[in-house]
Amino acid sequence: MTPPATATTSRTYRQRSSQLVALLFIAAAAVLIGSMLLSWSTDASPLFLSILLLGIAGSWAMFLRPAVVVDSDGVTLRNVVRDVHVPWQLLTDVEARWNVRVFTGERGYTGWAVSSQIERPKGATGGLLGAGFGASSTLQRISKEDTAGAPEPGGRKVTSRSVADIIEDTKAAYAAAVARGEITPPAEPRVTVRWVPLVLAVLAVPALGVLVFAVL
């Protein structure tokens, strides 16, 4: 029997260092924009405003939106303007040399949200998603607090290696659950590659503003 998909069956991983840099830039840009708007009637600068808005949009798209999402269906690589979902049945390998990279046969997909970093070993990866998958022998009992932001896996720093370990452990737990008859896998699993119109629009509008006001 396939367990119901719920909001508590996923974990989202990002590296906080890049998020912090992006948030600091966005905060500084927001202060500048506020100052510009207060003096707009006497000192309008639409080009500079467009540049700041493009910087905010770029920071969000490149550093805040990207993530690696591990859930009961598979792995989703949320990149700058494109999302890739790989079901567990089709995932054949995981690489963690520079970034998290998942494979379906010889075809690889890279997740830009998590890169390799020097990490101090603080413990094994046992538990991880296994705390929700292995211990309960289902894929539906991950605690709600683990779904918010970027939880550190098993106390380890979020790096390409630690997230790759999570993916491998969860893949093994999924295969075991299928073998026990607890999960019915999809009859026709497929890799889904989707461009995200919202991100394209958020980047395109201020970029167009920069081009227009640069030539006026």
HUTALIN-V478089 format. One record per residue. N is the residue number from 1. RES is the residue in three letters. PHI is phi in whole degrees, -180 to 180 (NA if undefined). OMEGA is omega in whole degrees, 0 to 359 (NA if undefined). BURIAL is b if it has 24 or more other C-alpha atoms within 12 Angstrom, else e. Layout:
N RES PHI OMEGA BURIAL
N RES PHI OMEGA BURIAL
This chain:
1 MET NA 181 e
2 THR -82 180 e
3 PRO -68 180 b
4 PRO -67 177 e
5 ALA -79 179 e
6 THR -133 181 e
7 ALA -68 183 e
8 THR -96 181 b
9 THR -105 179 b
10 SER -146 173 b
11 ARG -130 183 b
12 THR -115 184 b
13 TYR -119 174 b
14 ARG -140 175 b
15 GLN -98 188 b
16 ARG -70 182 b
17 SER -61 180 e
18 SER -68 177 b
19 GLN -64 181 b
20 LEU -63 179 e
21 VAL -61 180 e
22 ALA -64 181 b
23 LEU -66 177 b
24 LEU -65 178 e
25 PHE -64 181 b
26 ILE -62 179 b
27 ALA -63 179 e
28 ALA -65 179 e
29 ALA -65 179 b
30 ALA -64 177 e
31 VAL -63 179 e
32 LEU -63 179 e
33 ILE -64 178 b
34 GLY -60 178 e
35 SER -64 179 e
36 MET -64 182 e
37 LEU -66 180 e
38 LEU -66 181 e
39 SER -109 186 e
40 TRP -62 184 e
41 SER -65 181 e
42 THR -109 184 e
43 ASP -147 182 e
44 ALA -76 179 e
45 SER -142 183 b
46 PRO -62 180 b
47 LEU -67 180 b
48 PHE -64 177 b
49 LEU -62 179 b
50 SER -64 179 b
51 ILE -65 179 b
52 LEU -64 179 b
53 LEU -64 177 b
54 LEU -65 177 b
55 GLY -63 178 b
56 ILE -64 180 b
57 ALA -62 179 b
58 GLY -66 178 b
59 SER -64 178 b
60 TRP -64 184 b
61 ALA -67 186 b
62 MET -91 187 b
63 PHE -121 183 b
64 LEU -101 182 b
65 ARG -74 183 b
66 PRO -58 180 b
67 ALA -164 169 b
68 VAL -111 183 b
69 VAL -110 179 b
70 VAL -112 181 b
71 ASP -140 185 b
72 SER -71 181 b
73 ASP -98 183 b
74 GLY 160 181 b
75 VAL -117 175 b
76 THR -115 176 b
77 LEU -99 181 b
78 ARG -95 182 b
79 ASN -100 188 b
80 VAL -62 182 b
81 VAL -124 185 b
82 ARG -143 176 b
83 ASP -112 178 b
84 VAL -125 177 b
85 HIS -113 180 b
86 VAL -116 178 b
87 PRO -65 181 b
88 TRP -59 183 b
89 GLN -64 184 b
90 LEU -96 181 b
91 LEU -78 184 b
92 THR -111 182 b
93 ASP -162 177 b
94 VAL -134 179 b
95 GLU -119 183 b
96 ALA -137 185 b
97 ARG -69 178 e
98 TRP -113 176 e
99 ASN -132 172 b
100 VAL -67 180 b
101 ARG -137 181 b
102 VAL -107 185 b
103 PHE -123 168 b
104 THR -123 189 b
105 GLY 71 180 e
106 GLU -93 181 e
107 ARG -87 181 e
108 GLY -114 178 b
109 TYR -130 184 b
110 THR -101 173 b
111 GLY -101 186 b
112 TRP -80 185 b
113 ALA -72 186 b
114 VAL -128 181 b
115 SER -113 179 b
116 SER -78 177 b
117 GLN -144 174 e
118 ILE -72 181 e
119 GLU -128 175 e
120 ARG -89 179 e
121 PRO -65 181 e
122 LYS -115 181 e
123 GLY 155 181 e
124 ALA -79 180 e
125 THR -89 178 b
126 GLY -59 185 b
127 GLY 103 173 b
128 LEU 27 172 b
129 LEU -76 178 b
130 GLY -62 177 b
131 ALA -63 179 b
132 GLY -99 184 b
133 PHE -92 186 b
134 GLY -70 186 b
135 ALA -63 182 e
136 SER -96 182 e
137 SER 59 172 b
138 THR -135 181 b
139 LEU -111 186 b
140 GLN -135 186 b
141 ARG -120 175 b
142 ILE -80 185 b
143 SER -67 184 e
144 LYS -62 182 e
145 GLU -65 179 e
146 ASP -81 183 b
147 THR -96 184 b
148 ALA -96 175 e
149 GLY 67 184 e
150 ALA -127 180 b
151 PRO -63 178 b
152 GLU -78 185 b
153 PRO -67 176 b
154 GLY 59 181 e
155 GLY 83 181 e
156 ARG -88 176 b
157 LYS -66 180 b
158 VAL -77 177 b
159 THR -132 179 b
160 SER -60 181 b
161 ARG -70 182 b
162 SER -67 179 b
163 VAL -72 175 b
164 ALA -62 177 b
165 ASP -62 178 b
166 ILE -62 181 b
167 ILE -61 180 b
168 GLU -64 179 b
169 ASP -64 182 b
170 THR -71 175 b
171 LYS -60 179 b
172 ALA -65 179 b
173 ALA -65 178 b
174 TYR -64 180 b
175 ALA -61 179 b
176 ALA -66 179 e
177 ALA -66 177 b
178 VAL -66 180 b
179 ALA -63 179 e
180 ARG -81 180 e
181 GLY 80 181 e
182 GLU -84 181 e
183 ILE -133 174 b
184 THR -102 182 b
185 PRO -71 178 b
186 PRO -58 182 e
187 ALA -69 182 e
188 GLU -131 180 e
189 PRO -68 178 e
190 ARG -148 175 e
191 VAL -77 180 b
192 THR -112 176 e
193 VAL -115 187 e
194 ARG -133 171 e
195 TRP -77 186 e
196 VAL -104 183 e
197 PRO -58 181 e
198 LEU -60 181 e
199 VAL -66 179 b
200 LEU -59 180 e
201 ALA -68 181 e
202 VAL -62 178 b
203 LEU -81 186 b
204 ALA -71 185 e
205 VAL -62 178 e
206 PRO -68 177 b
207 ALA -64 177 b
208 LEU -64 178 e
209 GLY -61 178 b
210 VAL -61 181 b
211 LEU -65 183 e
212 VAL -65 184 e
213 PHE -74 178 e
214 ALA -72 183 e
215 VAL -100 180 e
216 LEU -80 NA e
